[in-house]
């Protein structure tokens, strides 16, 4: 599985990445600090299977990003 993490908290990035690696679930192939930095074509290009996205980010939250 290929994962992409979108969260403004670097600790969350680290925790999720560590769990994915420790449990041999796949690989984290991308990260973004806010929804405004996430583009759909990037997810398609990197063939992302699972997107983790924070609902409460400062510029563009998770809900607004998914709608976009």
N, C-alpha and C positions, 0 to 999 in steps of 0.2 A: 504494500500500500504506500501511496505517496501522500504526504501530509503538508498542509500549508497552515501556518499559525498567524492570526491577526489579533494582536492584543497590545495595548499601550503599557502593560506592566512586564518588564523584562524578567521578573521572577516567574511569571506564568509561562513565558517562552521557555525558560530553563527547565521548569518542572515538567511541562508537557513533552519537551524534547527528550528529557531523561527517561520518562516513562516509556515513550515510543521505542527508544534504543534498548533500554533494559529488558523490556518484554518482547523484543524482536518483532515489533508490529509492522515495521517498514522504515521509511526514512522521511525526515523533514526536509523538503526540497525548497522551501521558501518561507519567509516571515515578513510581516509588515507591522508597523507601529500604530497605524490608524487605517480606518476604512477608506479614507480618501486616497491612500497609497495602493489600494487593491483594484486591479483591473481584471475583468472577466477573461480577456484574451490571454493574459499571463497564466491564469489557472488552466486554460485549455492548452496553451503551449507547453506547460510543464506537466500536463496530464495528471492533475491533482485528483486524487480519489476522495480525500476527506479534508474539509476546510473547518478549522476551529476559528470562530470569530467572537470577539468580546461584544457584548451588547451595549456596554457603557464606555465608549471612547470619546475623547474630547472634541474632535473636529467632525467626524462622520461616524455615528454609532453603527452597530451591527445591523440593526433593522433597516436603517436608511441605506446602508451599503448593499444589502441583499436586494432591496427594491431597485436600486440603481443598476 
